[in-house]
Structures are given as C-alpha cells and as structure tokens.
Amino acid sequence: MIKKLMESIRQYKKASILAPILVLVEVAMEIIIPLVMAELIDKGIDQGHMPSVIKFGIILLVAAMISLLFGALAGKYAAIASSGFARNLRHDMYYKIQEYSFANIDKFSTASIVTRLTTDVTNLQMAYQMIIRMAVRCPFMLIFALVASFGIDANLSFVFLAAIPILGFGLLFIANHVHPIFERVFRTYDKLNRVVQENLRGIRVVKSFTREDHEIEKFENISQTIYKDFSKAEKTLAFNMPLMQFSMYACMLIVSWLGARAIVACGGDAALGLSTGEFMSLITYATQILMSLMAVSMVFVMIIISRASAERIHEILVEESTLHNCENPVHEVKDGSISFENVTFSYSEKNEKPVLDHINLKILSGQTIGILGGTGSSKSSLVQLIPRLYDVTEGRVTVGGVDVREYDIESLRNQVAMVLQKNELFSGTIKENLRWGNENATDKEILHACQLACADEFVSSFPQGYDTYIEQGGTNVSGGQKQRLCIARALLKKPKILILDDSTSAVDTKTDALIRKAFRDEIPDTTKIIIAQRVSSVQDADQILVMDDGKLAACGTHEELLQSCKIYQEVYYSQNKGGAQNE
C-alpha cells in the first residue's frame, strides 16, 4: 500500500528529501546549543571570564540562527511536499476513476468516492507533512539527545530509557483500540455525504412535499453517529497526553533530584562528578527527549487517523476496471448492425435472478427500433450492453458483426451515441455543452444538430443564443429543452448507432414527431434505438421490442404487435382511451 501511495509524490521528491535533511541540520544545532550553554556557564559565568562569555554567547547566537533558518526552510519544503502529494493523489484518483466501468462506480458509490477525494486525502496530506518533518525530527532528536546526555552522565541518562517502554506499550494499546473506530467513522462519512447529496439534488421534491424536517432528522442522526464514534476515539486518545506528561515530569523530578545530589557531592567540580553547566545541559536534554516523545505520540495519533484514509485511497488506486481492451482490439466499426445472441446479464454475481434473461435479437444497420416495457423491465440495461458500459454475463453482443468485447472501447463508444435517461448538462455555454459530442464541431454543424433535435428554435430565442450560459445541471432550462440539447449533443458525434433512452419524455408529442421525422430524413443510415413510454414515439419504427421482466416478450411492427401482443395492446389502448378498438 505504501509503495503505491508513494508513486504520487513524483515531482515533489526533491522537496520531500530536502525537508528531512534540513530538519537534521536543525536538530544538530539544537543538540549543540546545550553543550555550548554548559561551557558558557562553567568557563564563563562561574569563573567570571568575560571573553569566554562573549565567545560562547556568539556561538550560541549563531547556532540559534542556523536552527531557526533551517527549521523555517524545513517547514516550507514539508508544506510544499505534502500539498503536492495531496494534489497528485487527487489527480491520480480522479484519472483512475475515469477508467472505471459503471460496475466499479456502483461498487464504491458516488458519496464514498467524494469522501475519499476530499476528507481522506486531507488526512493523508497532514500525516505526510508530519512524517517528513516531525517523524524525522523526533527520533533523531531523541537519539542525539540521549547520546549527548550519556556523554555527560550515563547513570542519570538511564532514567530516560526507563520511560520509553512505558510509553511504547501505552501507545500500542491506544492504537489497537482507536484504529477500528476511525475505519467505521470514515464509512459513516460516506453515508453523510450521500444524505447531503440526495437532499441537495432533490431539494425541489423535498420542499414540494414539505419533508424538510424528515431530511433534517436524517442528517442529525448520521451526524450524531459520527459524533459518538469520534468522541469514543478521542476519549481513548486523550490518555496519550497524561501518559506523556506523567513520564516527562517523573523523569524531570528524578533527574533533578539525582543531579542536585551529584553536584552537592562533588562540589560542582566537573572533574569529580557533575558541574552546574553540565546539569543544566542534562535538564535541557531531558526536556528535548521528553518533548520528542510527546511529538512522536502526536505523529502516532495522526498516523492512526490517516491509516484508515490511506487504505480507502489505496482501494481506489488499485481497483481495476471490469472492462478491458482485448490483446489486439478492432478500431473500426463497420456499420450499425446489432445482434444479441443468447444474452444473459446481471449487475452482480450475488443476484440470483438475472436482469436480462436469454435475449436473442437482430437489428439491421439503419433500422429504427422502438423499445417499450414497464418500469423495471430492463429496457435501459439492454441498450447499455451495446456501447459496452457493462459486459454480458452469458452470450454475446455484436456491433457491425464483431463482438463488442473485441473492439477498442473508445473506438466503439465513439460510434455509439447515447442520450441517457438522466439528462446531464454541465456548467458552461450551450456551445461548450454541445461540443462534448464533438470538440471540433463548427458553428454550422452545431446549428444543424440543433435543428434536427428541434432545439434551434428556443436557443435562438435566448438573448445570447448559443453563448447562453447553462447553470450546473441545466437548472436554467426546462426539462424538454434539456432533453433536446442532449439529443443535439449526441448527434454531433455522427454515430453509427444512436440510442435515446426515454429521452423525449418531457417533449410534447408534436416536437417528438418532428424529431423522429428529422432522424428518418436526415440520418437514414444511422441505427436508431428509441426507448419510450408513449406508443406514438415508436409506432413508426421498423421493429418494436416489448420487454417484460428482463425478457423479450415480443418483437414486431406496430400492426403485428396490436394483433399478437397483449402487453402492447394494453399500453396502446390505455394511451389512446380505447380509440383503436373503435377503428
């Protein structure tokens, strides 16, 4: 896991290396300072020798300035390295997510991915900054200070060593109890993001049904869960500081007591025992050792928190798409012919009942195909197999006579344009949204696509025309306008197969008829698949498929199905109020 995460450092390796090197210089100066102070006291102040006071005073000042400079530079490079690491992590995660299939997205959920890109990366950024600075500074400060203190008085220095195992066992105990809690907390964060996301997306529904109190209660419940878990974890982590302070003050008391006795016993003569200056140095080193231990505990806590985040980020980075190109993929799609050969499909292996069950179907290039069926009859699932948004569980789907799994995925999808059931427009101008279909589309091509989709009329009525700004999600245009713009965007791809997944449901029947007529006259060679709820939207199709509970219940023309398919008859008569029966 660590190796995979470290791949995201890249161009910030220099800053990541410089920060600990600068920290080592800072530590070296801080270790030298107590030794110089001892000399200043013993050879200067105690003996009243002013030249020594000045000499060691200047050395002290220089050492302090060097320590300050290198400490500031270490902080700067640590900040650059950690911020850059977080930037690259988000970049790598985002690009990895772009490679995911729909099945991968379904596995993690949108809310979880958002949490991992934000909260988890921030936790890892803070931990990385502490690791390359504090986690380097503290051990070296601890080691150097111990070595220096042993050089002054070995007997007194053993007091510091006695504190280390006590702290080690304490920190280990805390880590084992806290890590599972933080893992649970971050999973709960996913749920919190989902609740907020659902509320904001459906705010109009929430307000129209006056369900604000219900949504507030949902938010409060999940926030309370996070509060309880965090409180439990923090209560355990709170033992860290008392443990540190107990060890620190106990060591200080013992060193002070033993040191004072040693000074009195030898009369302050360094040759016979311990001098005043050396005792002051020991006190300083004691402070440095114990402060290092305390800082180590802080780093330790941060690592505990970030460990769960690191594991979640690692899951995103190592996840492989369920869809892959074969060894020698086909790049050219011959035509828009489609064949389903004994196709069975399930979204998950755990599902006992397949979503699509043994579908056999042939569609000729250039045909117009209508698909009708009740909610949950797997109409959308059927068409999503054509551009290989999912892979079949059994059987095969061919386009242009070639199994879709043998195509280069990008080449295949460039020849299959889909207007999905949920129409999405992005923030930007109408032109920018339309050029998602073809980034090099000319104004003339954009105009033509909009005319085919019956979108030019309302776009031209806007004061800024095609430069009109679309708000996020297309909230400043109507549902029907949004659908027509999405159809125009798909047409700009000039695909061999055009799939409209209930994409004219918000369009009036007259406009719907005009769009279908434009398709028939202007793009006759394109295979058109229209999923609809209205019989009028598909009755002119070359073939109409009737789906029922994941199975192909019937297939034929409008007239044939009126004679032979009970489901089609019921839908037709209900929409025409029995008019067909009176003919």
C-alpha positions in Angstrom: 0.0 0.0 0.0 2.7 2.5 1.0 4.6 1.8 -2.3 1.5 2.5 -4.3 0.8 5.8 -2.4 4.4 7.0 -2.7 4.1 6.8 -6.5 2.0 10.0 -6.2 5.0 12.0 -4.9 6.6 12.3 -8.3 7.9 15.9 -8.9 7.8 16.6 -5.2 10.5 14.1 -4.4 13.1 16.9 -4.1 11.0 18.8 -1.5 10.3 15.5 0.3 14.0 14.8 0.6 15.1 18.4 1.4 12.6 18.7 4.3 14.1 15.9 6.4 17.7 16.9 5.5 17.0 20.5 6.7 15.4 19.1 9.8 18.6 17.1 10.6 20.6 20.3 10.5 18.0 22.0 12.8 18.3 19.1 15.2 22.1 19.1 15.2 22.1 22.8 16.1 19.6 22.2 18.9 21.8 19.4 20.3 24.9 21.7 20.2 23.2 24.6 22.0 23.0 22.8 25.5 26.7 21.8 25.2 27.7 25.4 24.4 25.5 26.6 27.3 27.4 24.3 29.6 30.7 25.8 28.5 29.3 29.3 28.9 28.2 28.6 32.5 31.3 26.6 33.6 34.1 28.5 31.8 32.5 31.9 31.6 29.8 32.8 34.2 31.1 30.7 37.1 34.7 31.9 36.6 33.7 35.5 35.7 35.7 35.3 32.5 34.1 37.8 30.1 36.0 36.8 26.9 34.6 33.2 27.3 31.1 34.6 27.9 31.3 36.7 24.7 32.8 33.8 22.7 30.3 31.2 23.7 27.5 33.8 23.5 28.3 34.4 19.9 28.4 30.7 19.2 25.0 30.3 20.9 23.6 33.1 18.8 24.9 31.7 15.5 23.7 28.1 16.4 20.2 29.5 17.3 20.0 31.5 14.0 21.1 28.5 11.9 18.5 26.3 13.7 15.8 28.9 13.1 16.7 29.3 9.4 16.8 25.6 8.7 13.7 25.0 10.7 11.8 27.6 8.7 13.1 26.1 5.4 12.2 22.6 6.6 8.6 23.8 7.3 8.4 25.4 3.9 9.5 22.3 1.9 7.4 20.0 4.1 4.4 22.1 3.2 5.2 22.1 -0.5 5.8 18.3 -0.5 2.6 17.4 1.4 0.4 19.8 -0.6 1.9 18.5 -3.8 1.5 14.9 -2.7 -2.2 15.6 -1.9 -2.6 17.3 -5.3 -1.1 14.3 -7.1 -3.2 11.9 -5.1 -6.4 13.6 -6.1 -5.2 13.8 -9.7 -4.3 10.0 -9.7 -7.6 9.0 -8.1 -9.7 11.2 -10.4 -8.0 9.8 -13.5 -8.3 6.3 -12.2 -12.0 6.8 -11.6 -12.3 8.0 -15.3 -11.2 4.5 -16.3 -13.8 2.8 -14.1 -16.7 0.9 -15.6 -20.2 1.5 -14.3 -19.8 -1.6 -12.3 -16.8 -0.1 -10.5 -18.6 3.1 -9.8 -21.6 1.1 -8.4 -19.2 -0.8 -6.1 -17.9 2.3 -4.3 -20.8 4.7 -4.7 -20.6 8.4 -5.6 -20.7 9.6 -2.0 -17.8 7.3 -1.0 -15.7 8.5 -3.9 -16.3 12.2 -3.0 -15.3 11.5 0.7 -12.1 9.7 -0.4 -11.2 12.6 -2.8 -11.7 15.2 0.0 -11.5 14.2 3.6 -9.3 11.1 3.2 -6.8 13.0 1.0 -6.6 15.9 3.5 -5.9 13.4 6.4 -3.1 11.8 4.4 -1.7 15.3 3.5 -1.5 16.2 7.2 0.1 12.8 8.1 2.6 13.1 5.3 3.7 16.6 6.4 4.2 15.3 9.9 6.1 12.2 8.7 8.7 14.1 6.6 9.2 16.7 9.4 8.1 15.6 12.8 8.7 11.9 12.3 12.3 12.6 11.2 13.0 15.3 13.8 11.7 13.5 16.9 13.6 10.2 16.6 16.9 11.9 15.7 16.4 14.5 18.5 15.7 11.6 20.8 18.8 9.6 19.7 21.2 12.6 19.6 19.9 14.0 23.0 20.3 10.5 24.6 23.9 10.2 23.2 24.8 13.7 24.4 23.3 13.1 27.9 25.1 9.7 28.2 28.3 11.6 27.3 27.6 13.9 30.3 26.4 11.4 32.9 25.4 7.8 32.0 23.8 7.0 35.3 21.3 9.9 35.1 20.6 9.2 31.4 19.3 5.7 32.2 16.2 7.4 33.7 15.2 8.5 30.2 15.5 4.9 28.8 13.2 3.6 31.5 10.3 5.9 30.2 10.5 4.6 26.6 8.9 1.1 27.1 6.2 2.6 29.3 5.2 5.0 26.5 5.6 2.3 23.8 3.1 -0.1 25.5 0.7 2.8 26.1 0.8 4.0 22.5 0.3 0.4 21.2 -2.7 -0.1 23.4 -4.2 3.2 22.2 -3.6 2.3 18.5 -5.3 -1.1 18.7 -8.4 0.4 20.2 -8.7 3.5 18.1 -8.0 2.4 14.5 -11.2 0.3 14.1 -13.2 3.3 15.3 -11.7 5.6 12.7 -12.4 3.0 10.0 -16.0 3.0 11.0 -16.1 6.8 11.1 -14.9 7.2 7.5 -17.5 4.7 6.3 -20.1 6.8 8.1 -18.8 9.9 6.4 -19.7 8.2 3.1 -23.3 7.9 4.3 -23.3 11.6 5.5 -22.2 12.7 2.0 -24.8 10.5 0.4 -27.6 12.1 2.6 -26.4 15.6 1.8 -26.0 14.8 -1.9 -29.6 13.3 -2.1 -31.0 16.3 -0.3 -29.4 18.9 -2.5 -30.2 17.1 -5.7 -33.8 16.5 -4.7 -34.3 19.9 -2.9 -37.3 20.7 -5.1 -39.0 17.4 -4.2 -38.2 17.9 -0.5 -39.7 21.3 -0.4 -42.7 20.4 -2.5 -43.6 17.6 -0.1 -42.6 19.7 2.9 -40.2 17.0 4.1 -37.5 19.3 5.4 -38.0 18.0 9.0 -37.5 14.5 7.8 -34.3 15.3 6.0 -33.0 17.3 9.0 -33.7 14.3 11.2 -31.8 12.0 8.8 -28.8 14.4 8.8 -28.9 14.8 12.6 -29.0 11.0 13.1 -26.0 10.3 11.0 -24.1 13.4 12.4 -24.8 12.0 15.9 -23.3 8.7 14.9 -20.1 10.4 13.7 -20.1 12.5 16.9 -20.4 9.4 19.1 -17.6 7.5 17.3 -15.3 10.4 17.2 -16.0 11.1 20.9 -15.2 7.4 21.7 -11.9 7.6 19.7 -10.9 10.9 21.2 -11.6 9.7 24.8 -9.1 6.9 24.2 -6.6 9.2 22.5 -7.0 11.5 25.5 -4.9 9.1 27.6 -2.0 9.9 25.3 -1.3 13.3 26.8 -1.5 12.3 30.5 0.8 9.4 29.8 3.3 11.7 28.1 3.2 14.3 30.9 3.5 11.7 33.7 6.6 10.3 32.0 8.0 13.7 31.3 7.5 15.2 34.8 8.6 11.9 36.5 11.9 11.9 34.6 12.4 15.6 35.3 11.9 15.1 39.0 14.2 12.1 39.2 17.0 13.8 37.1 16.7 17.0 39.2 16.9 15.1 42.4 19.8 12.8 41.4 21.6 15.7 39.6 21.4 18.0 42.6 22.8 15.3 44.9 25.6 14.7 42.5 26.5 18.4 42.3 26.5 18.7 46.1 28.6 15.6 46.5 31.4 16.8 44.1 31.1 20.5 45.0 30.2 21.4 41.4 33.6 20.2 40.1 33.1 18.5 36.7 36.3 16.5 37.2 34.9 14.9 40.3 31.3 14.5 39.2 28.7 16.9 37.8 29.1 20.6 37.2 26.3 23.2 37.2 26.7 23.7 33.5 26.5 20.0 32.8 23.4 19.7 35.0 21.7 22.5 33.1 22.6 20.7 29.8 21.1 17.5 31.2 17.9 19.3 32.1 17.7 20.7 28.6 18.3 17.3 27.0 15.7 15.8 29.3 13.2 18.4 28.0 14.2 17.7 24.4 13.9 13.9 24.9 10.5 14.1 26.5 9.2 16.7 24.1 10.4 14.4 21.3 8.5 11.6 22.8 5.4 13.8 23.1 5.8 14.8 19.4 6.2 11.2 18.4 2.9 10.5 20.2 1.2 13.3 18.1 2.6 11.9 14.9 1.4 8.5 16.0 -2.1 9.7 16.6 -2.1 11.4 13.1 -0.9 8.2 11.5 -3.6 6.2 13.3 -6.3 8.6 11.9 -4.7 8.6 8.4 -4.2 4.9 8.2 -7.9 4.2 7.6 -7.9 7.1 5.0 -4.8 5.6 3.3 -6.4 2.2 3.0 -9.5 3.8 1.4 -7.4 5.8 -1.1 -5.4 2.7 -1.9 -8.6 0.8 -2.7 -9.4 3.5 -5.4 -5.9 3.4 -6.9 -5.6 -0.4 -7.2 -9.1 -1.0 -8.3 -9.1 -2.3 -11.9 -11.9 -1.6 -14.3 -14.1 -4.6 -15.0 -13.8 -3.7 -18.7 -10.6 -4.1 -20.7 -9.5 -4.0 -24.3 -8.5 -7.4 -25.7 -5.0 -8.0 -26.9 -5.5 -6.8 -30.5 -8.7 -4.7 -30.4 -10.7 -3.8 -33.5 -10.7 0.0 -34.1 -13.1 0.3 -37.0 -16.9 -0.2 -36.6 -18.1 -1.5 -40.0 -21.8 -0.4 -39.6 -24.6 0.0 -37.1 -26.0 -3.6 -37.2 -26.5 -5.1 -33.8 -27.0 -8.7 -32.6 -27.9 -10.1 -29.2 -27.0 -13.8 -29.1 -28.5 -15.7 -26.1 -27.6 -12.8 -23.8 -28.0 -13.0 -20.0 -26.9 -10.2 -17.8 -26.6 -9.5 -14.0 -25.2 -6.4 -12.4 -23.8 -8.5 -9.6 -22.7 -12.1 -9.2 -24.7 -12.2 -6.0 -28.0 -11.6 -7.8 -29.9 -14.9 -8.0 -32.2 -13.6 -10.8 -30.6 -12.1 -14.0 -31.6 -8.7 -15.1 -31.7 -9.8 -18.7 -32.6 -13.5 -19.5 -31.6 -15.2 -22.7 -32.1 -12.3 -25.2 -31.9 -13.1 -28.9 -32.3 -10.2 -31.3 -31.0 -9.0 -34.7 -31.1 -5.3 -35.7 -30.0 -4.2 -39.3 -27.9 -1.2 -39.9 -30.0 1.9 -40.4 -33.2 0.5 -38.8 -35.3 2.4 -36.3 -36.0 0.2 -33.3 -38.6 1.1 -30.6 -38.5 -0.4 -27.1 -41.5 -0.5 -24.8 -42.0 -2.0 -21.4 -43.0 -1.4 -17.8 -40.8 0.1 -15.2 -38.0 -2.4 -14.2 -38.4 -4.4 -17.4 -34.7 -3.9 -18.1 -35.0 -1.6 -21.2 -32.0 0.6 -20.1 -30.0 -2.5 -19.2 -30.5 -3.9 -22.7 -29.1 -0.8 -24.5 -26.2 -0.3 -22.1 -24.6 -3.5 -23.3 -24.3 -2.1 -26.9 -21.6 0.5 -26.1 -20.2 -2.0 -23.6 -20.9 0.1 -20.5 -21.3 -3.4 -18.9 -20.2 -6.8 -20.1 -22.7 -9.6 -20.6 -22.8 -12.4 -18.1 -23.5 -15.0 -20.8 -23.8 -14.9 -24.6 -22.5 -12.1 -26.7 -23.5 -8.7 -28.2 -22.1 -7.8 -31.7 -21.9 -4.5 -33.4 -21.1 -4.5 -37.1 -20.7 -8.3 -36.9 -17.9 -8.1 -34.3 -18.3 -9.0 -30.6 -18.2 -5.7 -28.6 -15.5 -7.2 -26.3 -13.2 -7.4 -29.3 -13.4 -3.6 -30.1 -11.2 -0.9 -28.7 -13.6 0.6 -26.1 -13.0 4.2 -27.1 -13.5 3.4 -30.8 -16.7 1.6 -30.1 -18.2 4.3 -27.9 -17.3 7.0 -30.4 -19.7 5.2 -32.8 -22.5 4.7 -30.3 -24.1 7.9 -29.1 -26.4 7.6 -26.0 -28.8 10.1 -24.6 -29.3 8.6 -21.2 -32.5 8.5 -19.1 -31.0 11.1 -16.7 -30.0 14.0 -18.9 -26.9 15.9 -17.7 -25.8 19.3 -18.8 -22.6 20.9 -17.4 -21.9 24.4 -16.3 -20.8 26.4 -19.3 -22.3 27.9 -22.5 -24.7 25.9 -24.8 -21.9 25.7 -27.4 -19.5 24.2 -24.8 -22.1 21.6 -23.8 -22.8 20.7 -27.4 -19.1 20.3 -28.2 -19.0 17.4 -25.7 -20.3 15.4 -28.7 -17.5 16.8 -31.0 -15.0 19.2 -29.6 -14.1 20.3 -33.1 -17.7 20.9 -34.3 -18.2 24.1 -36.4 -20.9 26.5 -35.7 -22.7 25.2 -38.8 -22.6 21.6 -37.5 -23.9 22.8 -34.1 -26.8 24.6 -35.8 -27.6 21.6 -38.0 -27.6 19.2 -35.0 -29.9 21.6 -33.0 -32.3 21.9 -36.0 -32.5 18.1 -36.1 -33.2 17.9 -32.4 -35.7 20.9 -32.6 -33.5 22.8 -30.2 -32.5 25.7 -32.5 -35.9 27.5 -32.1 -35.7 28.0 -28.3 -31.9 28.5 -28.3 -32.2 31.3 -30.9 -34.8 33.0 -28.6 -32.2 33.5 -25.9 -30.6 36.9 -25.9 -27.1 35.4 -26.1 -28.2 32.5 -28.4 -25.6 29.6 -28.4 -23.4 31.6 -25.9 -26.1 31.4 -23.2 -24.6 30.1 -20.0 -26.1 26.9 -18.7 -26.1 26.5 -14.9 -24.8 23.4 -13.2 -27.2 20.5 -14.0 -29.0 22.7 -16.6 -31.3 24.2 -13.9 -32.0 27.3 -16.0 -33.6 25.4 -18.9 -36.7 23.3 -18.9 -36.8 19.5 -18.9 -37.8 19.4 -22.5 -35.1 21.9 -23.6 -32.5 20.0 -21.7 -33.5 16.8 -23.5 -33.3 18.4 -26.9 -29.9 19.8 -26.2 -28.7 16.4 -25.1 -30.0 14.9 -28.3 -28.2 17.5 -30.4 -25.0 16.8 -28.4 -25.3 13.1 -29.3 -26.0 13.9 -33.0 -22.7 15.9 -33.2 -20.8 12.6 -32.7 -22.2 11.5 -36.1 -22.6 8.0 -34.7 -23.4 4.7 -36.5 -25.8 3.9 -33.6 -28.0 6.4 -31.8 -29.7 5.4 -28.5 -32.4 7.5 -27.0 -33.2 6.2 -23.5 -36.6 7.7 -22.8 -35.1 11.0 -23.9 -38.2 12.7 -25.3 -40.4 12.1 -22.2 -40.5 15.8 -21.4 -41.1 16.8 -25.0 -44.6 17.4 -26.4 -45.9 14.9 -29.0 -45.7 17.4 -31.9 -42.0 18.1 -31.2 -41.4 14.4 -30.6 -42.8 13.6 -34.1 -40.7 16.4 -35.7 -37.5 14.9 -34.1 -38.4 11.4 -35.4 -39.1 12.8 -38.9 -35.8 14.6 -38.9 -34.0 11.4 -37.9 -35.8 9.5 -40.7 -34.9 12.1 -43.4 -31.5 13.3 -42.3 -29.7 10.3 -40.8 -31.2 7.3 -42.6 -28.0 5.2 -42.3 -27.8 5.6 -38.5 -29.3 2.8 -36.5 -31.8 4.4 -34.1 -32.9 2.8 -30.9 -35.7 4.7 -29.1 -36.8 3.7 -25.6 -40.1 5.3 -24.9 -43.2 5.2 -22.7 -45.5 6.5 -25.4 -46.6 4.2 -28.2 -46.8 7.2 -30.5 -43.0 7.7 -30.1 -42.2 4.2 -31.6 -45.2 3.1 -33.7 -43.4 4.1 -36.9 -40.3 2.1 -36.0 -39.1 -0.8 -38.2 -39.3 -3.1 -35.2 -40.8 -2.6 -31.8 -39.4 -4.7 -28.9 -41.6 -5.3 -25.9 -39.7 -6.0 -22.7 -41.2 -7.7 -19.7 -39.3 -8.7 -16.5 -35.9 -8.9 -18.2 -37.2 -11.0 -21.2 -38.1 -10.1 -24.8 -41.8 -10.7 -24.7 -42.5 -9.8 -28.3 -40.9 -8.2 -31.4 -42.6 -6.9 -34.5 -44.2 -3.8 -36.2 -46.9 -1.7 -34.7 -49.6 -3.6 -36.6 -48.2 -7.0 -35.8 -48.0 -6.3 -32.1 -51.5 -4.9 -32.0 -52.7 -8.3 -33.2 -50.5 -10.6 -31.2 -49.1 -8.9 -28.1 -51.4 -8.5 -25.1 -48.9 -6.2 -23.2 -48.6 -3.9 -26.3 -52.4 -3.9 -26.7 -52.9 -2.8 -23.1 -50.4 0.0 -23.4 -51.8 1.2 -26.7 -55.4 1.2 -25.7 -54.7 2.9 -22.3 -52.9 5.7 -24.1 -55.5 6.1 -26.8 -58.5 5.7 -24.5 -59.8 2.7 -26.5 -59.7 4.7 -29.7 -58.1 1.8 -31.6 -60.9 -0.5 -30.6 -63.4 1.6 -32.4 -61.5 1.7 -35.6 
